[in-house]
Amino acid sequence: MITLNRQPGQRVLELGGGANPLVNPACMNKGGVDCNVDARMCHNAAGEQTVDFVADFNQPLPIKDGDFDHVFSHFCLEHLSFHKVKDLLREVYRVLKWQGQAVFTVPNTEA
């Protein structure tokens, strides 16, 4: 189980959360302040939109500099071309606030 430790009022950007985001995206109209971005629009089992906006992770993210306290991505990074990973990590650094944190989980390719 993954738990994000954050202070009240902090915002989290989830990359690739799809239909089951671990954050509380603003698009779900449940008081969420987080943002779930995916390569495609997704909906949960109840038919609710779960993705705030669609983005190509091979391109610059359409997000202001220093807009998020945390960036989280769970089993998404491995879907990018090896040559584009550095560019995405630069984008993550750009959208993080000063002393923000980024957490990526990726599969163990040796297993």
C-alpha positions in Angstrom: 0.0 0.0 0.0 1.2 3.5 -0.9 0.7 6.4 1.5 1.5 10.0 0.6 2.5 12.0 3.7 1.6 15.6 3.1 0.5 18.7 5.0 -3.0 20.1 4.7 -3.2 22.4 1.6 -0.4 20.7 -0.3 -1.2 19.7 -3.9 -0.1 16.4 -5.5 0.3 15.8 -9.2 -0.2 12.2 -10.2 1.1 11.1 -13.6 -0.6 8.2 -15.1 -3.3 7.6 -12.4 -5.9 6.6 -15.0 -9.2 5.4 -13.8 -8.0 4.6 -10.3 -5.9 7.6 -9.1 -4.3 7.5 -5.7 -4.8 11.2 -5.3 -8.1 13.2 -5.0 -8.3 14.9 -8.4 -10.2 18.2 -8.7 -12.1 16.8 -11.7 -14.1 14.5 -9.5 -15.9 17.4 -7.8 -15.4 15.9 -4.3 -13.3 18.8 -2.9 -10.0 17.5 -4.3 -7.2 19.9 -5.0 -4.9 17.3 -6.6 -4.4 16.7 -10.3 -4.4 13.4 -12.2 -2.9 13.6 -15.6 -2.9 10.6 -18.0 -2.2 9.9 -21.6 -5.9 9.2 -22.1 -9.2 10.3 -20.6 -10.4 7.8 -18.0 -13.6 7.1 -16.0 -14.2 5.0 -12.9 -16.8 2.2 -12.5 -19.4 4.9 -11.6 -18.7 6.7 -14.9 -17.0 9.7 -13.2 -14.1 11.3 -15.0 -10.9 10.6 -13.1 -8.4 12.5 -15.2 -8.1 16.2 -15.0 -6.5 16.5 -18.4 -4.8 14.4 -21.0 -1.1 15.0 -21.8 1.6 13.4 -23.9 4.4 12.6 -21.4 6.9 12.8 -24.3 6.2 16.6 -24.5 6.5 19.4 -22.0 3.7 19.3 -19.4 1.1 22.1 -19.7 1.6 23.1 -16.1 3.0 26.2 -14.5 6.4 26.2 -12.9 6.4 25.3 -9.1 2.7 24.5 -9.1 2.8 21.2 -7.0 4.2 20.2 -3.6 4.5 16.5 -4.7 4.6 14.5 -7.9 3.7 10.9 -7.8 3.7 8.2 -10.5 2.9 4.5 -10.1 3.9 2.2 -12.9 3.9 4.8 -15.6 7.6 5.8 -16.2 8.4 2.5 -17.8 6.0 3.2 -20.7 8.1 6.1 -22.0 10.9 5.6 -24.4 14.2 5.4 -22.5 15.4 8.4 -24.4 12.5 10.6 -23.1 12.7 9.7 -19.4 15.3 12.5 -18.6 13.0 15.0 -20.3 10.0 14.0 -18.2 12.1 14.1 -15.0 13.2 17.7 -15.9 9.5 18.5 -16.3 8.7 17.0 -12.9 11.5 19.1 -11.4 10.1 22.2 -13.1 6.5 21.8 -11.8 7.6 21.0 -8.3 7.7 23.8 -5.6 11.0 24.5 -3.9 11.8 21.4 -1.7 8.9 19.5 -3.3 9.1 15.7 -3.5 8.7 13.3 -6.4 8.0 9.6 -6.0 8.1 7.1 -8.8 7.4 3.4 -8.6 8.5 1.2 -11.5 8.5 -2.6 -11.9 11.5 -4.7 -11.2 12.6 -5.7 -14.7 15.0 -8.3 -13.2 12.1 -10.2 -11.6 
